[in-house]
Amino acid sequence: MKTILVAMLQALLAVCNEEMVKGFMDKGLDFLEDKIAESSTTWDDTLVLPIINQIRKVLDIPDNDPVLGDAPE
């Protein structure tokens, strides 16, 4: 089973390009931001959102970038 998973992961990585990876990351970060917005707590707004913003800055993944908006889900 492990061998199959490794082979599948290698195949997936072989077809991924930078734009696709950024698209997936953008969707994942958007998901986290939505969950934080739905949360009634304020600690996540104070702690997690700045971390997400820094990740976006370091990895050059703008929020709601129209080019990445068409990335596969």
BELDAPE-V807346 format. One record per backbone hydrogen bond with DSSP energy under -0.5 kcal/mol. CO is the residue of the C=O (numbers start at 1). NH is the residue of the N-H. Records with the same first field share a line. If there is no record, write none. Layout:
CO->NH + NH
This chain:
1->5
2->6
3->7
4->8
5->9
6->10
7->11
8->12
9->13
10->14
11->15
12->15 + 16
17->21
18->22
19->23
20->24
21->25
22->26
23->27
24->28
25->29
26->30
27->31
28->32
29->33
30->34
31->35
32->36
33->37
34->38
35->39
42->46
43->47
44->48 + 49
47->51
48->52
49->53
50->54
51->55
52->56
53->57
54->58
55->59
56->60 + 61
57->60
60->62
62->65
65->69
67->70
68->71
